[in-house]
Amino acid sequence: MKKKLTIVAVALVLLAIVVPTCRQSRSTGAAREPILAEVKQGPLVISVKGTGNIQAKNSNKIIPKINRSVTISFLVPEGTHVSSNDVVARFVTEEIDRRLSEQESAFTDCQSKLDAAQSDLEIQVMDNTTSQKKAEQDLRTAKMEVEKFLQGDDPMDRRTAELKVQTAESDLLRKQKRYDDLKALLAEGFVTEDEVEEERMGVESAKVALSTVQIELKIQNDYVLPLKKANVEGALAAATTELEKTTKQNATRLQTKTQTVELAKRAFERSKTDLELTRKERDGFDVKAVSDGIVMYGNPDEMWRRGEIQVGAQFHPGQVLMTIPDMASMQAVVNVPEADIHKAHTGQTARVTVEALSDRAVPGCVTRVAEVANPEGWW
């Protein structure tokens, strides 16, 4: 790397020192012509040297998508030229295959539970519809029974019982009159005593019949009709309560079935996500090249860890397995003595020599100067 500095002041100082010295020697020694030289302003080249490595400016790092430590079972030899999507490494799959099998079984079980829960929910919806319609129909029937009793049965039964009493009374009056008439006719000798007695028996029967229908009317009014009214009103109240109970039970059962479905859905989605992630992770156990190029083990920024990349070794998540440098653009990473680092700045020209190229110089440019010194060694 090179740096240009202006040396006008230095030249003037040198000139000021040279001229007096020449005059002194002229006066004390033999006569000689003074040596005069023209001083011109120009650049002063200062070189800073350092050593380092040539590496790709851009590299494709292969970081396998794994979630836990695994064992390397296969590696392509370092330095192999590969194409994009070529398999460059594999990991031992015994443990992840076991997990994958378990998660597939769990996924199938969750799917079955979800299907069963959805079927139960559909059945519950149908049962709710049926029971709700039945309860509503029972309530309508109970209301109609009450209306039928109040508007039809009650007044009709009362009128029927009252009519029986009126008929019995009329029959008794008619038979009593006939009996009285026959007794008068018996005194005159127009009828026999047997006929009078028969009519008397008819009167007694009519009295019994009247008493019976009067009792029936009282029972009808005091007991039968009130009981019928209580029954139909009780049936109406029961139907109303049953409808309310059915509505609440249906809502509770539907909510329970719906919650069961939601839980089954969440379990299914979790199982599906876990299975997809494990499948993706399993796909990552066959590590493929991300670009064309030459394979290099490990991370070029951590050269001391390259020895960890070997078959049978443990590999950890987030670790760089391989690097495929982009050879189209190269850069030199140079260590410069700390005492000279202040002389280096971005934009300066540089000349890079490479041992592998018989020390042929390659022109370059300083693109970046590290903010912090390299702590290794005295560089």
Summary of the structure (lengths in Angstrom):
residues: 379
radius of gyration: 59.8
end to end distance: 16.1
largest distance: 219.2
contacts: 987
relative contact order: 0.18
helix: 59%
strand: 17%
